[in-house]
Amino acid sequence: MSPLAHIVALPVRFYRLVFSPWVGHGCRFQPTCSAYAMEALEKHGAFKGSLLAARRILRCHPWGGSGIDNVPEPRKRD
């Protein structure tokens, strides 16, 4: 993970440590949004990982989808 991605991941880590135990385990997606965000930051870096995580969080509402939603693999450059 890049140094900037580590900084961007701090709020996610804070959420997982402080708020996640209170919220419960009623997640609509697998993996959870916080796990998805951490994996996206690790695979794609700070900018694109943040965009992927934000898109995932915006889909998490009563009329949104559910199920398995893995982080896409980075595109290979030729």
N, C-alpha and C positions, 0 to 999 in steps of 0.2 A: 504494500500500500504506500502511496506517495505521502510525503510529509503534509501536503495540503489536505489530502484525503483523511489523514489522522485527525487533523483539526476539525474538518467537517463532520467526522464521526463522533466527536465529543458529545453533542446533544443526543445522539442516538444511544450512546453508552449511558448517559445520564438518565434518559427515559427508561432504559432497560433496568437500571439499578434502582431507581426511585419509584417510578409510576407503574411500571409493568406488573409488579406483584399486586397492586391495588385494582388494576383494570380488570384482571381476570383472563381467562383463556377462551374467549368466544370469538376467535379469529375466523374470518370467512375464507382466507387464503392459506395455502401452505407453500412455502414457509411464511412465518409471520412477517408483518411489514418491517419490523425492526431488523429481523434476520435478513430479509431481502435487501434492506438499505445497506447493511454492513457488507453483504456479499457484492452488491453493485458497486460500492465504493472501492472494494478490494480489486474487483475485476476491471472496472472501467475508469477509475480515478475520481477525482473530486467533482469535476464539472458534469460529465455524462452520468456518473453514478448518482449524483444529487438529482439530476433530471429524471432518471429512472425511478428513484425512490419517491420523488414527489408525484410522479404519474401514478405509481402504485397506490400511494396514500389517497389520492383523489378518486381512485376507483373503489375505495373501501367505504361504501355507503349502502343503505338498505336496498337500493335498486341496482346496485352494481353486481358484478359477477362473484364467483366463488370457485374454489377448487385449487388445483396445483398450478402455480405460476412461478416458474423458475426464472432466474436472471438470464437474459440472453448472453450467449458467448460473444466476446469481442470479435469484430471482423478482422480477418487476416489481411495484411497488406501485401500486395504482390510486388 
